[in-house]
Amino acid sequence: MSFQLSPEQEQLKAGARAFAEEHLRDLAAAVRAEPDPLTRAMLARPVFEKAVGHGFLKGLVPAAVGGAAGSGVDAAIFIEEWATQSPDFTISFAGPLIALTPVYEAGTPEQVQRFVAPFLADEGAPLAAMAFSEPGGSANFDAEAPGTGTTTTATPDGDDYVVDGTKAWASHLSGWDGDGPDLMTIVVRAPGGVSLLVAEREHLAGHLEVEEHYDLPGLRGCLTSRVRLHEVRIPKANLLGEEGQGVALTRNAFVPSGASIGIFAVAAMRGAFELAHRFALTETRGGAEPIIAHQAVSDVLADAKGRIEATRLLTWRALDAVMAQHPSALELGLHAKVFGSETAVEVIQRLVQVVGVTAYDRHYPIYEYLDEALAYPLIEGSNIGVRRRQLQTLLRTPGWDPLAASGMA
Ligand SMILES: Cc1cc2nc3c(=O)[nH]c(=O)nc-3n(C[C@H](O)[C@H](O)[C@H](O)COP(=O)(O)OP(=O)(O)OC[C@H]3O[C@@H](n4cnc5c(N)ncnc54)[C@H](O)[C@@H]3O)c2cc1C
């Protein structure tokens, strides 16, 4: 086992970095300047089409079903390079990562082929959304009465289910034009319990009403909305697995994306570190020498660098386990999510203090990284409401071995 990047991974890094520097940097600047959430999300479409043309969308789909996804470390390298320039574009582009995961797990061969097909395209801007979260809460989506749990209902009617409810937060619930994405995996309450249904675009058009586009404090290019689904007719042939399988499928759907938050955290820390380090090397702030000569300043930078490296390695390990479907994937993925996201907030908050008051001006870009990082403990299942509870369940599992995940048992 080596941690050296292979020649292919060096090439992947260079390709992802070149695309990000050529297209995502300017997009991020344009998004920053645009106040309206819908307008700024639409700025991404031409870049989205370019990324599809370069084959990056296929790179999110496993090779076993016709895509070109590589290893977990490959995924980490790619995400870090893109997210360093624009995490919001990266999150928006990666919709299929969550929405298609339950299709791979529980779909019939016919369903897999049909649902994956739009995302193997070489052109266009196909969108997939995982419609899980609801405005009234989703941490307890599996709760039964007296809780409400998932409130979106699927009522059987002949060969179809009729879906009614309100979904929120997922990227691109509204699609590019308000008529929905190309594919929407919907968490519903069916007669047999929480279940997953896949809606295709023709089922959604005319039955989806956008109630609000959220105006996010960070990740501002992500189009997250609250949408009402009314009388969406979805063929029973689009049920994934059996009725009642939805709780497990939903939890599993967020394992890869949860682990990837560790790398989004690295990208934010990397950007903030670069700014604070340069500031410390070049600014004297009226003193006789650059502020890095002060031990206190240097200590913050050194500690930050160590924590960035630790988060990157943990997340490489987690994503490697996820892609290899290793039994430790859930545990390592949860640590990458929780440790990575909270480390990023702490590290960037300290790096801001290295820069001092100059940082407290929007023209100096370090605060953007803090705005981004503040999202990571909340999204992909909040650390308090979802992720630490999953860790608690693991810790309480009879026979759980603290050395197993590392392979050191
Ligand atoms: C940019 C962005 C992209 C997103 N993408 C998606 C997506 O693709 N699909 C999707 O469905 N959602 C998406 N979301 C929503 C996101 O995944 C949230 O993490 C998810 O909705 C869960 O939020 P929550 O855990 O805060 O739940 P809530 O139910 O709103 O809980 C709120 C808080 O209550 C407390 N709490 C609730 N229940 C418990 C409990 N049992 N134990 C302890 N504490 C509890 C916790 O403090 C928790 O943080 C996105 C959000 C953003 C901003």
The ligand as an SDF file (V2000), in Angstrom:
LIG
                    3D

 53 58  0  0  0  0  0  0  0  0999 V2000
  -26.5540   22.7310   -0.2780 C   0  0  0  0  0  0  0  0  0  0  0  0
  -27.4680   21.7110    0.3210 C   0  0  0  0  0  0  0  0  0  0  0  0
  -27.6570   20.5020   -0.3570 C   0  0  0  0  0  0  0  0  0  0  0  0
  -28.5360   19.5350    0.1650 C   0  0  0  0  0  0  0  0  0  0  0  0
  -28.7600   18.3910   -0.5610 N   0  0  0  0  0  0  0  0  0  0  0  0
  -29.7500   17.5720   -0.1680 C   0  0  0  0  0  0  0  0  0  0  0  0
  -30.1490   16.4710   -1.0090 C   0  0  0  0  0  0  0  0  0  0  0  0
  -29.5760   16.2300   -2.0870 O   0  0  0  0  0  0  0  0  0  0  0  0
  -31.2160   15.7230   -0.6190 N   0  0  0  0  0  0  0  0  0  0  0  0
  -31.8820   15.9780    0.5370 C   0  0  0  0  0  0  0  0  0  0  0  0
  -32.8770   15.3060    0.7960 O   0  0  0  0  0  0  0  0  0  0  0  0
  -31.4860   16.9680    1.3920 N   0  0  0  0  0  0  0  0  0  0  0  0
  -30.4550   17.7620    1.0520 C   0  0  0  0  0  0  0  0  0  0  0  0
  -30.0730   18.8000    1.8840 N   0  0  0  0  0  0  0  0  0  0  0  0
  -30.5420   18.8320    3.2770 C   0  0  0  0  0  0  0  0  0  0  0  0
  -29.4580   18.1850    4.2410 C   0  0  0  0  0  0  0  0  0  0  0  0
  -29.0210   16.9400    3.8040 O   0  0  0  0  0  0  0  0  0  0  0  0
  -29.8370   18.0300    5.7190 C   0  0  0  0  0  0  0  0  0  0  0  0
  -28.6980   17.5210    6.3530 O   0  0  0  0  0  0  0  0  0  0  0  0
  -30.9890   17.0880    6.0130 C   0  0  0  0  0  0  0  0  0  0  0  0
  -32.1790   17.7150    5.6030 O   0  0  0  0  0  0  0  0  0  0  0  0
  -31.0790   16.7830    7.4770 C   0  0  0  0  0  0  0  0  0  0  0  0
  -31.1450   17.9730    8.2260 O   0  0  0  0  0  0  0  0  0  0  0  0
  -31.1650   17.9110    9.8020 P   0  0  0  0  0  0  0  0  0  0  0  0
  -30.3690   16.7470   10.2530 O   0  0  0  0  0  0  0  0  0  0  0  0
  -30.8070   19.2750   10.3120 O   0  0  0  0  0  0  0  0  0  0  0  0
  -32.7090   17.5180   10.1250 O   0  0  0  0  0  0  0  0  0  0  0  0
  -33.8660   18.1920   10.9180 P   0  0  0  0  0  0  0  0  0  0  0  0
  -34.9290   17.1560   10.9780 O   0  0  0  0  0  0  0  0  0  0  0  0
  -34.2320   19.5060   10.3390 O   0  0  0  0  0  0  0  0  0  0  0  0
  -33.2810   18.3930   12.3910 O   0  0  0  0  0  0  0  0  0  0  0  0
  -32.8590   19.6810   12.8800 C   0  0  0  0  0  0  0  0  0  0  0  0
  -32.0580   19.5340   14.1540 C   0  0  0  0  0  0  0  0  0  0  0  0
  -32.8660   18.9980   15.2010 O   0  0  0  0  0  0  0  0  0  0  0  0
  -32.0760   18.1910   16.0900 C   0  0  0  0  0  0  0  0  0  0  0  0
  -32.6100   16.8150   16.0750 N   0  0  0  0  0  0  0  0  0  0  0  0
  -33.6950   16.3740   15.3810 C   0  0  0  0  0  0  0  0  0  0  0  0
  -33.9610   15.1080   15.6720 N   0  0  0  0  0  0  0  0  0  0  0  0
  -33.0180   14.6960   16.5360 C   0  0  0  0  0  0  0  0  0  0  0  0
  -32.7300   13.4560   17.1710 C   0  0  0  0  0  0  0  0  0  0  0  0
  -33.5060   12.3830   16.9990 N   0  0  0  0  0  0  0  0  0  0  0  0
  -31.6400   13.4010   17.9830 N   0  0  0  0  0  0  0  0  0  0  0  0
  -30.8540   14.4800   18.1810 C   0  0  0  0  0  0  0  0  0  0  0  0
  -31.0750   15.6740   17.6090 N   0  0  0  0  0  0  0  0  0  0  0  0
  -32.1400   15.7840   16.7970 C   0  0  0  0  0  0  0  0  0  0  0  0
  -30.6320   18.2610   15.5440 C   0  0  0  0  0  0  0  0  0  0  0  0
  -29.9540   19.2870   16.2200 O   0  0  0  0  0  0  0  0  0  0  0  0
  -30.8530   18.6130   14.0710 C   0  0  0  0  0  0  0  0  0  0  0  0
  -29.7190   19.2550   13.5040 O   0  0  0  0  0  0  0  0  0  0  0  0
  -29.1950   19.7710    1.3970 C   0  0  0  0  0  0  0  0  0  0  0  0
  -28.9900   20.9670    2.0880 C   0  0  0  0  0  0  0  0  0  0  0  0
  -28.1460   21.9310    1.5480 C   0  0  0  0  0  0  0  0  0  0  0  0
  -27.9540   23.2360    2.2980 C   0  0  0  0  0  0  0  0  0  0  0  0
  1  2  1  0
  2  3  1  0
  2 52  2  0
  3  4  2  0
  4  5  1  0
  4 50  1  0
  5  6  2  0
  6  7  1  0
  6 13  1  0
  7  8  2  0
  7  9  1  0
  9 10  1  0
 10 11  2  0
 10 12  1  0
 12 13  2  0
 13 14  1  0
 14 15  1  0
 14 50  1  0
 15 16  1  0
 16 17  1  0
 16 18  1  0
 18 19  1  0
 18 20  1  0
 20 21  1  0
 20 22  1  0
 22 23  1  0
 23 24  1  0
 24 25  2  0
 24 26  1  0
 24 27  1  0
 27 28  1  0
 28 29  2  0
 28 30  1  0
 28 31  1  0
 31 32  1  0
 32 33  1  0
 33 34  1  0
 33 48  1  0
 34 35  1  0
 35 36  1  0
 35 46  1  0
 36 37  1  0
 36 45  1  0
 37 38  2  0
 38 39  1  0
 39 40  1  0
 39 45  2  0
 40 41  1  0
 40 42  2  0
 42 43  1  0
 43 44  2  0
 44 45  1  0
 46 47  1  0
 46 48  1  0
 48 49  1  0
 50 51  2  0
 51 52  1  0
 52 53  1  0
M  END
$$$$
